[in-house]
Amino acid sequence: MKYYLIAGEASGDLHASNLMKSLLEKDPQAEFRFFGGDLMQSVGGTLVKHYRELAFMGVLEVLKNIRTIFKNIDFCKKDLIAFQPDMLILIDYPGFNLRIAEFAKKNGIKVHYYISPKIWAWKESRIHKIKRDVDQMHVIFPFEIDYYENKHHFPVNYVGNPLLDAIHQRAKVVESDFRKEHHLGIKPIIALLPGSRTQEITKILSVMLSVVDVFKEYQFVIAGAPSKSDEFYEQFIGSSNVKFINNKTYDLLSISTAALVTSGTATLETALFKVPQVVCYKTSGLTYYIASKLVKLNYISLVNLVMDREVVKELIQQECNQQQLTKELQLILSEKGRVKMLSDYKELHEKLGGVGASEKLANSILGH
């Protein structure tokens, strides 16, 4: 069969590449053409455009590059018709992918969508486009089943969470070697995951680092984002008890005792590595005000959203300060706090359904 896939960012490239491997196992004659990245290209097929050419984040950047974005959409539509795939597989990236889904549906191409747009958080009106243009939605969070099927009467396929696969498949790190390579001492590690965007790092990392002198028996290690240079992070480091490691977040989490984490996918990744955490979120007052009007959620971390209760403490805006962070970090470093959170993480893992999302999805796509 012929498959056309569209992934518009690094995480989509990872999850799409694992899906492609599973499809190849079941359909050895599979022919792939895709918008994606290096991981998808390593599986095989034709890379049409790299996600680096597609990734525009933030209102101003999108407006500045609006002509390029529409050129990419037009190009994709023409390329899709020329290739004539048996099916189109869209991975997350809703601003672009929902436009392509509409076009594909009108042209008789079967549309599968993997990793739903977060319409349960905001832009709920997108449900109308999804119901009209998507033949099968494959979701990765258990609460999405209830949201789609009970609230919007749209059947979906729950395949489990691909992060479980990504973490399960990674090469294991030897702690002694990792510490030696990165000049880490013997002190237990508190990982700092301040996000990947300049604004959120600038707002949150300084608050995270404000507690360093309170916890002198630990060493703090910043997990750097691959999109940022080492020099960018150096401006924040003013203590010998703080280290920085770029683009090795999973390896760092695998040997950490606790973590301070900006809200997002990283909260779920941290939980899956069984690292007790405090969630931090801080942005400009205006941005937060607008977001609070648009986003309809009780929690901001995926851990709490999946569990539908507070498992990890969320320190938001004014609460994200040195005093509160110190208090919550002391709690998760205590034996009682640590045991409680690890017990909740075990329940979270069970709720997510274990490994095998890519294989379940491939079976579903092929009707097995």
N, C-alpha and C positions, 0 to 999 in steps of 0.2 A: 504493500500500500504506500501511497504518497502522503507525507505529513508536512504541513507548513506550521511552524511554531514561532511565536513571538514572545520574547522575554526582554524587558526594557531596563533591567538593572542586575547587579551582581548576584543577589539572592535568587532571582528568577533564572539566571544562567545556571546556577548550581542545581536547583530543583528540576529544571528542564533537562539538564544533562543526565540526571539519574533516571528520569522518565524515559529518555531516549534509549538508554542502556536496557531498561526493562522491555521496551517495545521491540528492540532488536532481538532479544532472547526469544520472544514469542513470534516475531515476524522478521525472519532473517533477510527478507527481500525489502525491508523498509527503506524508503527513500526520503531523506530529510532535507528541507530547505528552511532557513530560519533567520530571524533577527535575534541576536543573542550575543554570546561571548566566547571566551577561550575554552571554557569547559565543554560547551556544546560542540564547538569545533573539534575538540579532541575525540569526541565520540564518532564523528563522521558526518558527511553531508555537505551542504553548501551554505556558508555564512554569507548572507546578503548584506547586512549592516551590523556593525558592532554596537552594543548598548552604550558605549562611550559617546556615540554620535546622537544618542537619543535622550540622555539623562540631563534634563533641565529641572532644577528644583527651586521652589519659591516663586511667588507671583512676579517679581521683577524680572527674574531670569527667564521665565516663560514668556513674558511680554516682549522682552528683548529679542528672543529667538523664535517668535511666533511664525515667521515666514519659513524658517527651517523646519519647524515642527509640521506645518501643513504640507511642505514639500515631501517630507518623509512619509506622511500619510498617503499622499497621492501616489508616490513611488510604490509603496507597499500594496496598494490596491491593484495597480497595473501588474506588479510582479506576481501577485496572487492569482490573477486571471491567466497570466501566461503559463504558470506552473500547473494550474488545474489540479489541486490536491484532492485526495479522497476526504480529508478532514483538516480543519484548522484548529490548532490547539493554542489557546491564549493563556499566558501565565501572568497573573496579577496585572500591574501596570494599566489601570483602568482608563485613564484619560485618553490614551492612544488606542488601547485594545477594544473598548466598547464601540469606537467609531469603525474599526475594522470588522467587528462582529456584525454590525448593521449592514455593511457592504457585502460581506460574505453571505449572510442570510438571503439578501436580495438576489444573489447570484447562484443560489442553490448549493452552497458549500456547507457541509455539516460543521457546526461550531461546538467545540468543547472548551470550557473555561476552567482552569485549574488555579486554585487560590483566589477566592472570591474578593472582589472589591469590598472594602470595610464599610458597606452601606449600613451596617448595624450601628456604626459610630457616627457617620455623617454622610450627606448626600443620599439619603434614603430614596429620593426620587429616581435614582438609577435603577431601582427594581423594575420599573416599567420597560426600560431598554433591555434588561436582562431577560425578562419573561418573553419579550418579543423576539430577541435575536439569538439567544443562547439555547442550543439543543440540550446540553447537559452541563450543569454546574457541579464541579467536584470541590467540596469544601474540606478544610483542614482543622476546624475547631468544632467540638461537639455541640456547643451552644448555637452554632450556625444552622444546625438541622431544625431546631425548634423555631428559630427566627424565620427561616425561609418557608418551612412547611406549614407551620401553624399560623404565623402572622400574615404571610403573603401567598399561601397556598401554591407554592412552587416546589416540586420535589427536587431534592438534591442528593448527591452521592457523597457520603462521608468516607474518606480514604485514610484518615489518620494524619498526623503531622510530619511533614518531610524533614523537620529539624531532627527528629529522632533518628532518621536514616543517616543524615549528615554527620551527627555526633557519633553514631555507632560505627560508621565506616572510616572515621578519621584514624590516622596513624597515631598510636599512643606515644606519649612523651615520657622519657625517663627523667624523673624530677631532678636527680643529682646532676645529670648532664645539662638540663635546661638552666638550672641555677648557675652552673659554672659558665655556660656560654654567655649568659646575660649579666654576669657579675652580681648575682644576688647572694646575700649572705644566708645564714641559717635561720634567721627570724621568720616566723609565719607571715604569710602574705595576705594583705588586703588589696584586692584588685579594684581599680577605678575604671569604670566604663562610662565616659562622659558623652558618648554619642559620636556622630560623624560630621555634623554640620557646624560650621564656624560659630554661628550665633549660640547654639546650645552648649558647645564646649566652653566658650568664653563665659557664659552665664553660670554654668554649673561646676566646672572643674575647680574654680577658685574656692567655692563653698566646700567641695569635697576635701580639698587640701587644707582647709582651715582646721581640721581635726587631727592633723598629723602629729603635732606635739603632745596631744593628749594620750596617744597610743604609741609610746616610744618602744614598747616591747614587740611591735609589729613593724613590717616594712610595707610601704605603699607602692604599688606598681600601676602606672597608667597604661591602659590598653589603647594604643594608638590606632586610628583609622587609616587604612591604606591611602585614602584620598588626601591626607595631610602629611606635610613634611615633618621630619624630626625637629627642625628649627622652630616650627610653629608651636610645638609643645614646650620647648625650652623656656619660653617666657613665663610659664606658670610654675616652673620647678625652682623652689628656693630653699630646699632642705636636702641634706645628704641622705635622709631617710625615705626619699622618693626616687623611684627609678621609672624609666620609660621603655616600653617595648612595642614596636610597631608591627601591626598585621599578624599577631599571633595570639589572638584573644582566646581561642579554644585551648591552646596549650597552657596559657596563663591560668584560665579558670580551672583547669584540671588539677592544679597544684595549690589553689588558693583556699584560705580558711574562711574568708568572708568577702563581700563585694558591695560597693556603692555603685548603683546602676541608674543611668538615665532611662526613662520609660521607653518602651518599644520592644522589638523582638528580643533584644539583649536580656530583658527580664526573664523571658521564657528559657533562653539558652543557659543563663546562669542557674536557674532552677533545675534544668536537666543535667547539669554538672554537679548537682547537689551542693551548691555553695549558698549558705545563708546570705541574704541581701537586704539592703535598704534601697528603696526606689526614690530617685530624686528628679524633680522636674521644676525648671525655672525658666521663664521667658519674659519678654517685655510685657508690661501691664496691658497695653493695647491688644497685643497678639493673644494674650490669655483671655481677655474679655471677649474677643471675637470668637475664639475657640470654644469658650464655655457656652456661648449662645448656639453654636452650630453642632457641637458634639453632645450626643445624648447617652452618656455612659455613667455608671456608678463608680467605675474604677478606670485608671489610666494604664495599669500594667496588665499584660496578657495573663500573668499568673493568676491574679485576682479575678479577671474576667472569665477565665476557664473554670475556676473553682466557685465563682459567684459568691465569694466572701473574702474578707481580708486575710490573706495568708502572709503577704509581705507588706510592710509599712510603706505608705506612699507619702512623701514629704513634698508638698506642692506649693509653689510660690513663696509666700512669707514663712511658711513652715519649714522651708528648705534653708535652714540656717545652722550655724555651728552648734548651738545649744541642743537643738532637736536631733541633729545628726549624731552628736556625741552620745546622747541618751539611747537612741535606737541601735547604734552600733554596739554599745556596751551590752545591750539586751541580747543581740544575736551572737555575741561572742561568749555569753554566759552558757553554761551547760544546759540549763533549763530552756533558754530561748532557742539554742541550736537544735536540741532534740525535738522540740515542738515543730520547728520549721521543716526539718528533714522528714518528719512524719507526714506533714502536709504535702511535701514534694513527692513522696511515694504515692499518695492518693492522686496527685496531679498526673503523674506518669501513667497510672492506670487509666485515668480518664481519657488521656490522649490516644490510648489504644495500641501502644507498642510500635515496633519498627515494621516496615513493609509498605509504606504509602505509595511508593513508585510502582511496586508490583501490583498492588490492588488497583491502582489507577490504570495501568496498562491492560489488566484483565478486563476492566470495565469498558475501556475504549474499544477493545477488540471483541467485546460481547462474550467473554469467557465466563 
